Amino acid sequence: LGSLLYRGWKSEVAIVELQRALDLDYVVGGRVAVELARALIRERKWQQVIDRIIPPDSFGDAERSSAHALRGRAFLMLGRAPEAEGAALFASLAQ
């Protein structure tokens, strides 16, 4: 539901639904967390991306790479270039 709402440009509602899915441990290889990160970025909630999206090893390779890339974008938007570089490196290693 959260993913569909996000794609329909209802980011605020998507954030609530995606966070609910994470809280209920309904995590499919990191897909929910990546969708949440995308919705947060659409709302320019950079710090929340960094705080909420910390990809564990249990994520699939593609999801882990995406999560690190999205965190890198959030770091960059906050003017934290060294951390953005680190996230980009993790993203490239996760592929």
Residue pairs with C-beta under 8 A, 6 or more apart in sequence:
1 17
2 14
2 15
2 16
2 17
2 18
2 20
2 21
2 32
2 35
2 36
2 39
3 14
3 18
3 31
3 32
3 35
5 11
5 13
5 14
5 17
6 14
6 18
6 35
6 38
6 39
6 42
11 39
11 40
11 42
11 43
12 43
14 35
14 36
14 39
15 36
15 39
15 40
15 43
15 45
18 32
18 35
18 36
18 39
19 36
19 52
21 27
21 32
22 32
22 33
22 36
26 32
27 33
29 58
29 59
29 60
29 63
30 55
30 58
30 59
30 60
30 63
30 64
30 66
30 67
31 63
33 52
33 53
33 55
33 59
33 63
33 67
34 53
34 63
34 66
34 67
34 70
36 52
36 53
37 49
37 52
37 53
37 66
37 67
37 70
37 71
37 74
38 70
40 46
40 48
40 49
40 52
40 53
40 74
41 49
41 70
41 73
41 74
44 77
46 74
46 75
46 77
46 78
47 74
47 78
49 70
49 71
49 73
49 74
50 71
50 74
50 75
50 78
53 67
53 70
53 71
55 63
55 64
55 67
55 68
55 71
55 94
57 64
59 67
61 94
61 95
62 95
64 94
65 91
65 92
65 94
65 95
66 91
68 87
68 88
68 90
68 91
68 94
69 87
69 88
69 91
71 87
72 83
72 84
72 85
72 86
72 87
72 88
72 91
73 84
75 81
75 83
75 84
75 87
76 84
